[in-house]
Amino acid sequence: MIKIVVMCNRCRQLHRYPCAQFQWEREAADNGFRAPEREHCATLAKTCSCGQTMIITFTCWEYPRGVENASDINITGADLLLNDCAACPDFPH
């Protein structure tokens, strides 16, 4: 199973989440010089048994259409240990 593994910042408990739990959405589009640049985001928010909120956000920029231009992962409340998830969604052709 393809997954992401994080460790809670408060109690150090490990958490494993399947990549399928991330639902990609197109957040914004900016009319670039030659073609629009599109921003896609996927966020997963979970609460550890100790009460710590953990938020994992993937952000991906597509420019030109169908091509990954840049990507980022931001995690609050936990540390990233393993990421087998795609940094970007499958773009339509």
N, C-alpha and C positions, 0 to 999 in steps of 0.2 A: 504494500500500500504506500502510495506517495503521500508524504506528510511533512508537517512542520513541528519541531519540538522546541518548546520554550521552558525556562525555569523561572518560577515566581520570584520576584525581587524580595518579597517579605519572608516567606517560609522556605524557599529553595525547592519546593515541590515541582516535579517534572510534569509537563502537560504535552500531550500529543494530539494534533488535530489533522484530519485528512484534508488535503488540498481542496476537495470537492465542497467543503464548507464555505469557501470563499466565493462570493457572488460578485462577479465583475460588473461594473456599471460605467458608462461613459459619463464623465463629470463635466467636461468642458471641451470646447473647440475654439481655437484661435485661428483666424485667417492669417496664415503665414505669408511669406513673400511670394511663394509659388503655389503652395497648396496648404490646406488647413492642417494644423497640428491638433491632434486629439489627445485628451488626457483621460485615462481609465484608472479607476480605483476599486479596490476590494478590501473591505474591513471586516474583521472578526473581533468581537468583544466577548470576553469570558470572565467569570469570577472564580478565583481559586477558593478552595475550602477554607482558607484563612481569612477570606473577605477581600483580598487584593483584586482590583479590577485590572485585567490585562487586555490591551488593545493592540492588535496587529493590523497594520495597513500597508498594502502594496499599492504603489502608484507607478503608472507606466505612461510614457508619452509615445505617441505614434506619429511619425512624420518621415517621409510622405506616407500616404495611406498604405497600410499593410506592413509597414516596416517599424520595428522597435527602434526608437531614437534614444531613449534613456529609461531607466527604471530605478526605483528606490523602495526600501522597506523601512518602516518606522514602527518601533515597538515601545509601548509604555507599560510599566508595571511588571516587566519580565525581561529576561535575557535570551537572546536567540542562541540555540545550541545546534540546530540542524534545520536546513531548509531544502527540501526536495521539490517544493512547489515552483511553478513557472512564475517568473517575475512579471510576465505580461500575459494577457488572455490570447487565445487564438484569434487572429484578426481575419475578418472575411476578405476574400480575394475579389 
